[in-house]
């Protein structure tokens, strides 16, 4: 595995060191715990970091209250720690702050080690919490944009769609192919990774960003379209010989493959598909069982491709704002 220092690792290292340095400069007891809190609160997205910070603040405040009650009224004994945790953990779960259990346990152990509760010690712990979590939140204000990576996924997915369509065209037009089908599992993986990445970018926005929401919607649409492609491939490969209708569909699919990146041509292609379906109905009826099976498979394919286009119809495209104009991205079929 390649050794790599990512931006999150860098923020964690710098943030932890800075939190400890600040806590130490204020001569706080247990100052190193500020670094632990920073490490625990730096997450992969801004929203996750904010949620983690809130969970830990709430859990630590509950821990301070429990520590005062249990240690001062029962005693400073190891068994009391176990009794405290027995009641503390379910309480934190009720408040939906269970992610803060580990960090708040550190605060509990601070009180146990101190052997007494004083106002100054309570403020000491509060400052440690404030410094550790505050530094983490400041560090997570910066999140590098994932737009370039998302756009690269978009290009790869659309490229694979085009390859698959061209293979369908080749099979319908010539009846043979040597395609290894590697684009099928590759596209599934690309779509899943692209959805995760675009969702992560959405999580980095405290306020809804229309462009990032469109990217996530776009990949969800491509996922649904690809499910249709997977479903129709067996019916296409079941066709035993080339027929006139197959060649007509091949021409239609080839046109689709050339407009995956273009403007929204869905309505135009739906009209062409319906016209082709009508022309099929006016053609001579199949004479053999084999011809009937081929015609049925082709009609099934047309129906599924109609659903493929209808799925995309609701999506108006992603617009990138340039200096003078807007360029549509991913608006094709």
N, C-alpha and C positions, 0 to 999 in steps of 0.2 A: 504494500500500500504506500502511495506517495505521501511523503511528509509535507504537510501544508498548514499554514497559520491563516485561518480565516478571520473575517472582521469581527465575528462574535467572540472568538478566542482572544483577539487583541483587546476588545472592549472589556472582557472579563478580567484579563490580567491587569490592565491599566486601572480599571475601576476598583478592583479589590485593593490594589496597592495604594491608590489615592484615598479610599475610605479609611484604611488603617492609618495612613499618614495623618489625615485630618483628625480622627479620633484620638490618636496619640498626641497630637499637638495641643489638644484640649485637656490632656492628662486624665483621660477617662480610664477607669478600671475596665479590664477585659476588652481593650480597644481592638484586639485582633478579630473579635466577633463581628465588627462592622464589615470587615472584608468578606466574612462568610455570608452575611446577608446580601451583600452586593453580588456575590457569585450565584446565589440561589435565585436572585430576582432578574438577572439578565437572561432574557428569553429570545426565541427566534423571531418574534414579531412584537410590535409596540403594544398591541392589545393584550397579548399573553403576558408581557412584562408588567403591564398595568394591573392585570388581574392577579398575577403572582405577588406583586407588591401589596395590594390591598389584603389578600389572604394572609400574608405574613404580618402586616401591621395589626390586623384584627386578632390573629392568633397570639401574637406577642403581648398585646394588651390584656387578653384573657389570661395568658400565662402569668402576667404580673399580678393580677387579682388573685388567682388561684394560689400562687406562691405565698403571697402575704397571708391569706387565710389559713392554708394548710401548715406552713412552717411556723407561723407565729402562734397558732392556737393548738397545734398538735406537737410540733417539735421538729428539730433539724436532725432527722434520722433517715437512713437509706430506705427503710421500709415506707416512710412517708412519701418518698418520690414515687414509688410504685402505686400507692394509694391515690396520690394526686393525679397521676397519668390515667388511672382507672376512671376517673370522673372528667378529667380535662379533655381527653381525646374525643369521647362522644359529644361533649359540649361544642368543640370546634367543628365537628362534623355537622351538627345541627345548624351552626352558623355558616355552613358551606365554605369553610376555610381550612379544609383538611390538608391542603398543600403547605400550610404554614406550621404543621406539627413539628417537623424537624428543626426549623429555625427557632421556634418557641421553646423547644426542649433545651436549647442552649441557654436561653434566658432563665428558665427554671433552675438549671444547674448553677448559674451565676448566683442566684439567691441562696441556694443550698450551700455553696462554697463560702458565701459571705458570712453566713451564720447569724445574721440579724438583718432586719429591715429598717432602713432609715430613709428620710425624705431625699437626702442627697444621693443615696444609692438608687432610688427609683428614678430620679432625674438622669442619673448616669446611664441607666438602661434605656430610657426613652431617647436620649441623645444618640446612643449607639444604633438604635433602630432607625432613627431619623437619618443619620449619616449614611448608614449602609444601604437603606432602601432609596434614599434620595439620590445617591451617586448612581445607582443602577438605573433609575428612571432617566436621569440626565444622559447617561451613556446610550440608552436606547432611543433617545430622540433622533439619533442618526441611524437610518437604515438605508443601505445602498439600494438604488432602484433595480428592480428585476425585469424591467421592460425589454431590454435587449435579449435576455434569456427566453422570455415568454414569446417574443417575436420569432426567435430562432426555432422554438418548438412549433409555432404556427407554420413556418416555412417547411419544416420537415414533415409535418402531418399532411399538409396540402400536397407536398411532393409525393408522398406515399399513396395518397388518394389517386393522384394522376397516374402513377405506375399501375395500380390495381385496375383502374378503368381501362388503361391501354392494353392490359393483359386480357380483359374481358372482350375488348374490341378485336384483338388478335384471334381469340378463340372463336368468337361468333363469325368472324370473316373468313377464317382459314380452317377451323376445326381441329387445330393442333397447337400445342404450346409446350414449352420446356421451363415454365415458371416454377421456381422452387417455393414460392409463397412466403418468403421470409418477411415481407412487408406486413403480413397479417399480425403476428405476435409483436413485431416492432411497433406498429401503429397503436396497438392496445397499450403498450408500455408508455409510448410518447404521450398519448392522451391523458393517462393517469398522472404522469409526472407534470404535464402542463396544467392540469386542473389543480394539483397540489400547489404548484408554484404561483398560479394566478390567485388562488385563495389566500396564500401566504402574503401576497402583495396587498390584497384587500385588507388583511388583518393589520397591515402597517399603516392604515389610514384611520385616524380617529373619527374623521367624518367621511361619509360615503363618497368615493371617487367613481364617477360614472364610467370612466375609461376602463378601470380595473374590473368593475362589475361586468362590463361588456366582454372583456377577455374571458372571464370565467364562464359566462353564458355561452360564448362562442365555442369553447372547448366542450361544454356539455352538449351543445347541438352537434358538434362533430362526433361525439361519442354515440349519440342516438343514430346519426347517419351511418356510422361505421357498423353498428349492430345490424342495420338493414343490409349493408354490403356483405357482411358475414353470412347473413341468412340466405341471400340470393346466389351466392357462389356455387353451392351444391346443385341448384336447379340449372345453372348455366353449364356446368361441367357434365350434367346428365344428357345434354343434347348430343345426339350421336352423329349428326351430319349438318352441313351448312345449308341454310334455306334462304329464300329471298327475304323473308321477314327478319331473320337473324342479321342479315347484312344491313337492313334498314335500321335496326336497333343499334348495330355496331357504329353506324355513321352518327347516330344520335348521341351515343355514349362518348364517342371521340370528341364531339363538339362540347359535351359537358366537361370532359377532362381538360380542354383548352381554356375553360372559363372559370376554373376554381378560384383564381386570383383576381378576376375582373369584377366589374360592377355587378349590381344585383340583376341577374338575368333570369331569375326563377320563373316569373310570370311568362316570359317569352318561351322558355323551355317547357313549361306546363302546357302551353298552347300547342307546341310542336308534338308533344307526347300524345295529347288528346286527338290531334289530327291523324297521327300515325295509327292510333288505336282504331279510329273510324275506318281508315284505309284497309286495315287488316280484316275488319268485319265485312268489307265489301269484296274481299278476295275469295277465290275458289276455296271451298271447304276441303279439309284434308281427306285423302282417299284411303290411307292405311292407318293402322294403329300407331305405327312409329311416327307418322306425320302428325297425328292427333296429339301424341305425347309431346312432340317438339313444340307444336303450336301452344299447347297448354303451359309448358314451361316458359315460353316467351311471354305469354300473357301475364303469367305470375310475376315474371321479372319486371314487366312494364308497370304493373300495379305497385310493386315495391319501390320502384324508382319514382313513382308519383309521390309516395309517402316520403321518400328521401328529399324531394324538392319542397314538399309542403312543410317539412320540419324547418328548412332554411328560410322559408318565406317570412316568418315572423321576426327574423333577425335582420336588422337594417344596416349592420356593419359597424366597424370600429373606425373612428376618424382620428387621424393624427394631425394636430394643428401645426402648420408650417408658418413661415413668415407672411406669406401672401394668400395662401389657399389651404383647403383641407383635402387630404388624400384619403380615399376610402381604403380600408384594409380588411380583407377577409369577407368581402360581400358577395362572393361568387356563389356557385351552386353547392 
